[in-house]
Amino acid sequence: MNKTGLFLSILVAIMAICSVYAYACRPSARQTTEATPVATPSAAAPTKGKVLVVYFSSPETDGVDASSGASRLVADGKLYGNTEYVATLISRKTGGDLFQIKTATPYPGTHKALIDAAKKEQEAKARPKLTTHIKNLDDYTTIFIGFPNWWYDMPMPLYAFFDEYDFTGKTLIPFCTHGGSRFSQTEKTIATLEKGATMVKGLSISRNSVDRSEETINKWLQRLGFNN
Ligand SMILES: Cc1cc2nc3c(=O)[nH]c(=O)nc-3n(C[C@H](O)[C@H](O)[C@H](O)COP(=O)(O)O)c2cc1C
């Protein structure tokens, strides 16, 4: 072999060794993943973003007292429906914006008429016309949604509300006030109506203890990570 042949042979051998070394030392797919960790949200510091506290409430005006099922209470000189009061406390604690679901046709203030009207709507699977609408839903990542239990279900305006919005990607946290039935099946119903949302276990409060529910609400919110 002449000098040129010898030089070329050595060059080829060096290139072969280099390529074997390079293959052996390449990062595996697993190593690549480990070297580029994906940030995961920490349980201790959840990212909840902006909070909206939605509620429907229909305070009865005929003065039923607490023992016969009051649906309104006075706090700080203001008259609240039961669910409205709970919504206000949640909003104060979380810093969330309040949004009231209102209907074009107001509900009767007297107990018997309200009971009958709600029953009729439920039997008709009515979708009452709503007069309030969320303008900036994109701003919110967490939405509390509160209502009174009516005939073991949500009031029909809630169905109209869930028809109107798609909460895909949002976190939904239900709360309700009731006379003994708690949520009935309403948490499951909401999950079915809003399949793309993340549902959080809600809080139900008896109408008989709404006026002293602040501590219970605060503890529940703390467990959810709202520590304001
Ligand atoms: C039309 C109507 C139906 C109701 N149905 C139920 C029921 O099925 N189960 C229950 O536990 N409470 C029921 N209640 C009681 C309410 O859930 C309770 O009074 C609630 O706190 C009212 O909230 P609000 O003042 O925000 O409207 C009903 C009340 C009304 C007016």
The ligand as a Tripos MOL2 file, in Angstrom:
@<TRIPOS>MOLECULE
LIG
   31    33     1     0     0
SMALL
NO_CHARGES

@<TRIPOS>ATOM
      1 C1        -90.1220   26.2230   44.4380 C.3       1 LIG1
      2 C2        -89.3270   25.6520   45.5720 C.ar      1 LIG1
      3 C3        -89.0410   24.3090   45.5970 C.ar      1 LIG1
      4 C4        -88.2390   23.7810   46.6170 C.ar      1 LIG1
      5 N1        -87.9190   22.4470   46.5860 N.ar      1 LIG1
      6 C5        -87.0590   21.9610   47.5110 C.ar      1 LIG1
      7 C6        -86.6480   20.5970   47.4700 C.ar      1 LIG1
      8 O1        -87.0510   19.8090   46.6100 O.2       1 LIG1
      9 N2        -85.7900   20.1760   48.4000 N.ar      1 LIG1
     10 C7        -85.2940   20.9890   49.3610 C.ar      1 LIG1
     11 O2        -84.4900   20.5620   50.1560 O.2       1 LIG1
     12 N3        -85.6660   22.2980   49.4320 N.ar      1 LIG1
     13 C8        -86.5110   22.7950   48.5320 C.ar      1 LIG1
     14 N4        -86.8890   24.1200   48.5910 N.ar      1 LIG1
     15 C9        -86.3030   25.0110   49.6100 C.3       1 LIG1
     16 C10       -85.2010   25.8800   49.0060 C.3       1 LIG1
     17 O3        -84.2000   25.1030   48.4250 O.3       1 LIG1
     18 C11       -84.5710   26.7720   50.0830 C.3       1 LIG1
     19 O4        -85.5520   27.5070   50.7240 O.3       1 LIG1
     20 C12       -83.5050   27.6850   49.4970 C.3       1 LIG1
     21 O5        -82.6430   28.0790   50.5410 O.3       1 LIG1
     22 C13       -84.0390   28.9220   48.8200 C.3       1 LIG1
     23 O6        -82.9640   29.7010   48.3480 O.3       1 LIG1
     24 P1        -83.0990   31.1950   47.8090 P.3       1 LIG1
     25 O7        -83.5690   32.0580   48.9420 O.co2     1 LIG1
     26 O8        -81.7230   31.5630   47.3760 O.co2     1 LIG1
     27 O9        -84.0600   31.1750   46.6640 O.co2     1 LIG1
     28 C14       -87.7390   24.6310   47.6290 C.ar      1 LIG1
     29 C15       -88.0940   25.9870   47.6370 C.ar      1 LIG1
     30 C16       -88.8730   26.4880   46.6130 C.ar      1 LIG1
     31 C17       -89.2340   27.9490   46.6190 C.3       1 LIG1
@<TRIPOS>BOND
     1     1     2 1
     2     2     3 ar
     3     2    30 ar
     4     3     4 ar
     5     4     5 ar
     6     4    28 ar
     7     5     6 ar
     8     6     7 ar
     9     6    13 1
    10     7     8 2
    11     7     9 ar
    12     9    10 ar
    13    10    11 2
    14    10    12 ar
    15    12    13 ar
    16    13    14 ar
    17    14    15 1
    18    14    28 ar
    19    15    16 1
    20    16    17 1
    21    16    18 1
    22    18    19 1
    23    18    20 1
    24    20    21 1
    25    20    22 1
    26    22    23 1
    27    23    24 1
    28    24    25 2
    29    24    26 1
    30    24    27 1
    31    28    29 ar
    32    29    30 ar
    33    30    31 1
@<TRIPOS>SUBSTRUCTURE
     1 LIG1         1 GROUP 0 **** ****
